[in-house]
Amino acid sequence: DDVPFEVTFEFKANPISSHAWLKDPGGTRFPTTCRVGVSVPQSHDIPAQMPMSEQRELLQGYELRVKPVEGKEAIFPYSKSLPGIGMRAKFVEIVGPVYGSRKITIKATATARAPIIPWIYQGFAPWQGFFVGLYKDDPDARVAAQRIVLTID
């Protein structure tokens, strides 16, 4: 619909970063959300009938850590169902052997105007998968510093 946009990816040995912008035509009733992100897939195949105590034992040591733009770091055990999260954040870290010995960090480089937001739907646990997206306050800002950065250590 004649919406100009740009998405760039920068691949280094480590990390990978992305930046995007778009410009809705004037008078757009429902403005477009400019969003690039990381989808974290389900990490385990846990049968629905497995008791919670066994799930907690299986996922012991797995955590999702979120540092909000304001406030203290929040830690979510991978086994725990959540009331749904979606907070403006500086970084998200996956802790545990989800990807072997590697640590996964997703961060925003300009959190004042373009934070990342981790999304986990209500009633889901982190092991079931989640999304971390870069949400720009000004979708048409072409500021290359407003990036999402994925680092695998």
Backbone torsions as a table, in degrees:
resi	resn	phi	psi	omega
1	ASP	NA	39.0	177.4
2	ASP	57.8	38.5	175.8
3	VAL	-98.5	109.8	177.5
4	PRO	-70.9	140.0	179.3
5	PHE	-153.6	166.1	176.7
6	GLU	-150.4	138.1	174.2
7	VAL	-130.9	129.3	177.5
8	THR	-124.4	146.8	174.7
9	PHE	-125.2	138.2	176.7
10	GLU	-119.8	118.1	-179.5
11	PHE	-106.0	120.8	171.9
12	LYS	-118.1	179.5	176.7
13	ALA	-54.7	-39.1	175.2
14	ASN	-171.7	118.0	20.8
15	PRO	-106.9	-173.2	170.4
16	ILE	-112.7	132.8	178.4
17	SER	-130.9	159.4	-179.7
18	SER	-142.7	150.6	-179.3
19	HIS	-141.2	145.5	-179.9
20	ALA	-150.5	158.4	172.1
21	TRP	-152.7	159.4	172.8
22	LEU	-154.0	158.8	-177.7
23	LYS	-132.5	106.9	176.3
24	ASP	-68.8	146.2	173.2
25	PRO	-62.9	153.0	178.3
26	GLY	-57.1	144.7	177.2
27	GLY	79.6	14.0	178.3
28	THR	-66.1	123.3	-176.2
29	ARG	-67.2	-43.7	179.6
30	PHE	-120.2	96.4	-176.8
31	PRO	-58.3	146.9	178.5
32	THR	-73.7	143.1	173.2
33	THR	-92.6	126.1	177.4
34	CYS	-87.2	116.9	-173.2
35	ARG	-148.2	125.2	166.9
36	VAL	-122.5	151.5	-175.7
37	GLY	-167.4	-172.3	-178.6
38	VAL	-122.9	122.8	172.7
39	SER	-93.7	122.2	179.0
40	VAL	-99.1	115.8	-175.5
41	PRO	-73.8	167.9	175.0
42	GLN	-56.5	133.7	-174.5
43	SER	-94.3	-20.8	-176.2
44	HIS	-138.7	155.6	174.3
45	ASP	-106.6	89.4	-175.1
46	ILE	-103.5	122.3	178.7
47	PRO	-62.4	143.1	-178.6
48	ALA	-58.8	-29.7	-177.1
49	GLN	-85.3	-0.6	179.0
50	MET	-68.3	127.1	179.3
51	PRO	-60.2	148.8	-179.6
52	MET	-56.5	-38.0	-179.1
53	SER	-60.8	-38.1	178.4
54	GLU	-72.2	-36.5	177.2
55	GLN	-63.1	-44.1	179.1
56	ARG	-61.2	-41.3	180.0
57	GLU	-65.6	-44.4	179.4
58	LEU	-60.9	-38.2	-174.8
59	LEU	-100.6	13.2	178.9
60	GLN	-59.9	132.4	-179.6
61	GLY	93.3	-9.1	177.3
62	TYR	-93.2	130.6	179.6
63	GLU	-144.0	155.5	169.8
64	LEU	-115.5	119.3	-179.9
65	ARG	-109.2	131.6	-178.6
66	VAL	-127.5	124.5	175.2
67	LYS	-101.5	105.2	-180.0
68	PRO	-67.4	160.9	176.4
69	VAL	-57.1	-39.3	175.9
70	GLU	-127.8	138.1	176.5
71	GLY	104.1	-173.8	-174.7
72	LYS	-86.2	156.1	176.8
73	GLU	-60.8	137.4	177.1
74	ALA	-106.7	136.8	179.9
75	ILE	-119.1	125.3	-178.7
76	PHE	-117.9	115.3	175.8
77	PRO	-60.9	141.9	-177.9
78	TYR	-62.3	-25.6	-175.2
79	SER	-84.8	-14.2	-170.6
80	LYS	-91.0	128.7	172.4
81	SER	-65.6	139.5	-175.1
82	LEU	-111.4	156.0	176.7
83	PRO	-75.4	6.7	-175.1
84	GLY	97.5	129.6	176.5
85	ILE	-127.2	150.7	176.5
86	GLY	-171.6	82.4	-176.4
87	MET	-120.8	146.1	175.1
88	ARG	-65.2	125.1	-171.8
89	ALA	-134.9	157.6	174.0
90	LYS	-86.8	-44.3	178.5
91	PHE	-152.0	159.3	175.9
92	VAL	-129.5	134.3	-179.5
93	GLU	-129.1	135.0	176.1
94	ILE	-100.8	119.3	-176.4
95	VAL	-113.0	134.5	178.4
96	GLY	125.5	176.3	-176.6
97	PRO	-81.4	31.8	-179.6
98	VAL	-57.8	-41.6	179.6
99	TYR	-119.3	48.4	-178.1
100	GLY	68.5	-136.1	-178.0
101	SER	-85.9	-0.4	-177.1
102	ARG	-82.0	144.9	176.2
103	LYS	-105.1	135.4	-178.4
104	ILE	-109.1	126.4	176.1
105	THR	-127.8	135.3	175.7
106	ILE	-122.3	126.5	-177.7
107	LYS	-137.7	162.1	173.2
108	ALA	-104.5	146.0	-179.1
109	THR	-96.8	-14.1	-178.6
110	ALA	-141.3	72.9	-170.1
111	THR	-68.5	-20.9	-179.0
112	ALA	-63.6	-39.1	-176.5
113	ARG	-117.2	-11.3	-176.5
114	ALA	-149.2	73.5	179.7
115	PRO	-79.9	167.3	168.1
116	ILE	-94.9	154.8	177.8
117	ILE	-135.0	115.9	173.8
118	PRO	-79.8	135.2	180.0
119	TRP	-118.6	118.7	170.6
120	ILE	-126.7	126.0	-177.2
121	TYR	-70.9	150.8	-179.3
122	GLN	-54.0	132.6	178.2
123	GLY	86.0	-2.9	178.4
124	PHE	-101.1	152.8	175.8
125	ALA	-104.8	155.8	-179.3
126	PRO	-54.3	-33.8	-178.9
127	TRP	-62.2	-19.6	-179.0
128	GLN	-82.6	-2.6	178.1
129	GLY	102.9	154.4	-179.4
130	PHE	-160.7	175.1	-178.8
131	PHE	-126.3	140.1	173.2
132	VAL	-124.2	116.8	-176.7
133	GLY	-121.2	155.1	173.1
134	LEU	-90.9	120.5	-177.9
135	TYR	-115.3	109.6	-176.8
136	LYS	-88.9	133.0	175.6
137	ASP	-63.8	-35.7	178.0
138	ASP	-117.3	94.8	-174.3
139	PRO	-59.1	-27.0	-178.0
140	ASP	-91.4	3.7	176.7
141	ALA	-67.3	124.5	-178.0
142	ARG	-93.3	22.0	-177.5
143	VAL	-69.2	109.7	-177.0
144	ALA	-64.8	-19.0	179.4
145	ALA	-73.3	-15.1	178.7
146	GLN	-83.9	87.3	-172.7
147	ARG	-126.7	157.9	166.3
148	ILE	-107.0	138.9	-174.6
149	VAL	-128.3	125.4	177.2
150	LEU	-107.0	122.0	179.0
151	THR	-121.4	133.9	176.4
152	ILE	-119.9	111.6	-179.3
153	ASP	-100.7	NA	NA
